[in-house]
Amino acid sequence: MLGIVDRYVLREVTKVFLAIVLTLALIVASMLLLRTFEEVNVGALSVTLVFRFLGYQLVRDASSLLPPAFFLAALVTLSRLARDSELIAMHACGLGPSRTYRALLLLAVPVAALTAWFALVLQPWAATGIQDIRMQQKEQAAQIAGLQPGRFYVEEEGDVVVYIGAIDRHRSLGDVFLLDRRGGTNRMVVSEGGVHRLEEGSGDHLVTLTSGHRFDGNPGEADFMIGDFDAYEIRIRAKERAARARGKRSTVPTSELRVAADLADRVEFEHRLAAPLAIFTLAVLAIPLVAVSPRQSSTGRLALAFLAYFSFFNLQRLAEGWLEDGITPLWLTSQWYQLLILVVVYLALLPDSLWARRVFGRWRRAPR
């Protein structure tokens, strides 16, 4: 059962953590929204997909926001407790650093579980959604923005031939000729106009023609059908859209990466594991970086905290690059930088620790 001090530390860190996460999410959302509006402005993204695209991006980046937010929350909360002499009071009551470690690690467990859910499950799902939207927009741009009047367009390996006589500024089609040879029967359609759209779910192209004539039958056969129509719709299947959407490793499900033999897949898998593991590493790292007494100088510890923070995520990219290039062995994995940062920080703070001062004091008082 948790004690009063444990619940107090957990409550204070949780409040700061939620405030930092909300602040970082708003900042990231603002930056992504501006970037998304730029894509809309240049015609690379449809207006109707803005918030869906933004949501995918926020879900994809959530796992990279939680570890630094937790680290900052721990530093801010413990610094405030030290400034108000609450840490000294805790130590005077026999509640040493081990109780602070326990409280932080208890909070780190659910935060790490949430981070793992974002990194291992939701991140590839969101990356797939972003890739799907981009592929849809590219296909739509190729089919609409690239269309020119007076030209023939051949689709589905020559089974569908489309001729467009005119295109207005609203991208409506005029004087359309269409020959569809799929299914063993020739269908020739002549229309005064039409419109084109991309189906969101499947990525198929739908061409709707209006006020035209249809001729069904094969040359040399007497079985012909001739008719008029007010609206005629033809579907052109997307070309390997699903395969292309999964072209990036960030879109591959974690369950597939875990059993993959390719080295790059293993690096991607360990990259996703790094975020939840970083929660525990940063929790252990934050405690010694806070000066217990307000009389102690916190400038050096603060500088060491910023250095450790930036080194942590820079070394992550370096470690993953070295593993993918074969510089480091497979047994070392790409997580060695977390242990290295812990060792370096604790060694840097060792001369200022109470245990070290006692050892040096006894050594100086020892008879020679």
Disulfide bonds with the S-S distance in Angstrom:
none
